[in-house]
Amino acid sequence: MDPRMRVASSNVHRTSSARQSDSKLELFGFDSLVNILGLKSMAEEPAQTPVSPTDSEDIGITIGRPKETDPKLGTMMGVFVPCLQNILGIIYYIRFTWIVGMGGIWQSLVLVALCGACTFLTAISLSAIATNGAMKGGGPYYLIGRALGPEVGVSIGLCFFLGNAVAGAMYVLGAVETFLDAVPSAGFFQEKVTVVDSTANGGSGITISTPSLHDLQIYGVIVTILLCFIVFGGVKIINKVAPAFLMPVLFSILCIYIGVLSAPGPNSPKGITGLSTATLVDNWSADYQRTNDAGVPDPNGPIYWDFNALLGLFFPAVTGIMAGSNRSASLKDTQSSIPIGTLYATLLTTMMYLLSVFLFGALATRQELLTDRLLTATVAWPAPAVIHIGIILSTLGAALQSLTGAPRLLVAIANDDILPVLNCFKAYEGSEPHVATLFTSFICISCVVIGNLDLITPTITMFFLLCYAGVNLSCFLLDLLDAPSWRPRWKLHHWSLSLIGALLCIVIMFMISWAFTVVSLALASLIYYYVSLKGKAGDWGDGFKSAYFQLALRSLRSLGANQVHPKNWYPIPLIFCRPWGRLPEDVPCHPKLADFANFMKKKGRGMSIFVSIIDGDYHESAEDAKAVCRQLSAYIDDKRCEGVAEIIVAPSMSDGFRSIVQTMGLGNLKPNIVVMRYPEIWRSENLTQIPSTFVGIINDCITANKAVVTVKGLDEWPNEYQRQYGTIDLYWIVRDGGLMLLLSQLLLTKDSFEDCKIQVFCIAEEDTEAEELKADVKKFLYDLRMRAEVIVVTMKSFEAHADGSSRIDDTQEAYISAQNRIRVYLSEMKETAEREGRPLMEGGKQVVVNEQKVEKFLNTMLKLNATILRHSRMAVVVLVSLPAPPLNQPAYCYMEYMDLLVENVPRMLMVRGYRRDVVTLFT
């Protein structure tokens, strides 16, 4: 058949199949989840892959033909071989026999067992986390960051990156040192010669030559540059080269074992006794000595070795367990390869180290162990050259693994876009991290220039131990919290093992060097602090968020639904953002409301809930509500206010608020104070719906047992930088549980009001009661630990000031105007009711008009306003009790009462408490 016919036939078949699939999926065609979950791909439509706004993780479900990628690695080449190459490094070849000689057999066994236990427990924790879901590049950084959050992940990840980069320098120096020991004539500078006393030679000295520092530096830099060129070739080339490095290493280890079993040879030094029980007994105990910088015994040497120092020297020999997880992005199946490959490599090398302690301890005298730097080469079969080649290849292979893993770790951190300063290291998926490789090479070369292997290894140890502790803590936290998403396939773990592993890592760090430990922890803390300040917040579902959630649930359950004791009472204000007022559409809340909410909290403790109500149908306005919620949340963050944003869609503002006041909050974490702006513009803007809404909100709060704080003069409310001088005046008319007193004290805790003084005004019935009332109030305030001046206003002076003035002031003009407006409003209401043949109605409810009571209420507000203007005209802020709306009276009348109360008072808080105390006399 013609190829074009095949294509046409195939297209027709696919089209018919698509139509058939479409008919099956018509019921789901309107569902927005179809694109997200990839259901449409079953009908030959491409599935859309969602992108996380925080870490850009690819979490899409792809159905159909997978994206073509490079061949992935299996367990052997992807995890086991890299781990084995990193673990079997320079320490085993040129330092392990020396460690056995210095620490003795039994302490060397403890040393290996301690380090092996640390890495084995870390490998178990690593396996548990790695099998809990798909894993991207970044290795331990990815695991720690997703478990403990971006701040901890980046801080430990960068330290681990430095550890890998410095480890590359250690491996390069080991290879160069071995090369110069094997070929001394290759050095450009004179070797360093040390004479060691030997009682076995009748008091004569043993001359030990060590390579020159300058030769180590020159060759080290050259080798590092050559390795970098190989790394630039990519992972493919390194994977092809890796077996060529590993096979000679394994063969050289086999040659060492054969040589140990066949020792002593005909040309062996006298110190090599072969496997001997007597030698084993002689080397059983430790013999710590002073050495020079090259590790050669010297009674006048600057370095004194003990168990802790040996621990720092040996630990890098077991730190290759992360080599496989560093390549997680290149693995075919991370959830299977990482546990199997890492644990097998850890167990195999630990058993090999334990066996080598016995073999080396029974092989040679202590003097030989301490002075022959390449004892493994001396005893190897058939010739030392085999070991020299094995050492060089093993160290170069380990250096390649370090120089390959470290840049990819840095790229993984940079690609998460947490720190903008790391953007230069970003690399596209599938591309080689050339910039990160150059930076890693620079660090490696800088450490090579130091040229001292024994000085570099403790630094590496600290960084690796810090990472291991982070992995163990991550697994411990996840296992202890046991969140629904924690379902690892690796079952051989328990939170107690992870905790022991983390503690063991920390103990080893302090055993090695408390100074290095403090420096490494300080470095990690500085990075953590820097990320917290400059980093972009990312929600990765980390364990701390789960811990906070569970702690919040537990605390909420422990609080119960009973009333909180006044000593533990905190204001939880419900901020009513836009009930009325003219604000631009892009301004979600009055700018001063957040400032006022912060003034209501002591030292920032407490939570505010910012609420806005959108009129309309929920299904039609749901997206608008989400946009407004995001805008309001940004406003809260910008104002640095601890609070959350909530948007309600309701047919009307009254209905929306009634829903809020009934359902908002959980248990004792429900809002207890409703804060809103006083509607000063209701008459000037002719907003006739405001009186009924305002009165309805207050009545709803009274019914729901919520306190109310209404702010008049919000536009003039000071911010945190505007200091106020004067008095805060309280007109304490009704018992409110001490809320007004508490608010005044909270205002004093802020910088803006700390220079103010409090005045408490009380009203007495008769003059004879004034002094007694003043004394009682003073005693009450003293017991409450509140400093305030008490002023008693008697009813006589109260009446005299309102009625005795002969001139008509602004307040009296407002009083007369209010009378006239109420008279007109009531007459219009009566005429409408008579015309329609129904009783007086407002808001669907019947109202009763008692003109005498209306006049009485107006007169009371006139007198109270006159008293406030007489005593508190210059006050910074005035707090007064908010009267409840009279039953069955029109809401319009109540608004006139309130307008008369606030007349000519620039800044006023009208406070209504609720049926409980918020302050207590008792400690």
Secondary structure by P-SEA (a helix, b strand, c coil): ccaaaaaaaaaaaaaaaaaaaaaaacccccccccccccccccccbbbbbbbbcccccccccccccccccccccccccccaaaaaaaaacccccccaaaaaaaacaaaaaaaaaaaaaaaaaaaaaaaaaaacccccccaaaaaaaaaccaaaaaaaaaaaaaaaaaaaaaaaaaaaaaaaaaccccccbbbbbbbbbbcccccbbbbbbbccaaaaaaaaaaaaaaaaaaaaacaaaaaaacccccaaaaaaaaaaaaaaaaccccccccccccccaaaaaaacbbbbbbbcccccccccccccccaaaaaaacccccccccccccccccccccccaaaaaaaaaaaaaaaaaaaaaaaaaacccaaaaacccccccccccccaaaaaaaaaaaaaaaaaaaaaaaaaaaaaaaaaccccccccccccccccaaaaaaaaaaaaaaaaaaccaaaaaaaaaaaaaaaaaaaaaaaaaaaaacccccccccccccaaaaaaaaaaaaaaaaaacaaaaaaaaaaaaaaaaaaaacccccccccaaaaaaaaaaaaaaaaaccccccccccccccccccccccccccccccccaaaaaaaaacccccbbbbbbbbbcccccccaaaaaaaaaaaaaaaaaacccbbbbbbbcccaaaaaaaaacccccccccccbbbbccccccccccccaaaaaaaaaaaaaaaabbbbbbbccccccccccccccccccccccccccaaaaaaaaaaaaccccccbbbbbbbbbccccaaaaaaaaaaaaaaaacbbbbbbbbcaaaaaaaacccccccaaaaaaaaaaaaaaaaaaaaaaaaaaaccccccccbbbbbcaaaaaaaaaaaaaaaaaaaaccccccbbbbbbbcccccccaaaaaaaaaaaaccccbbbbbbbcccccccccc
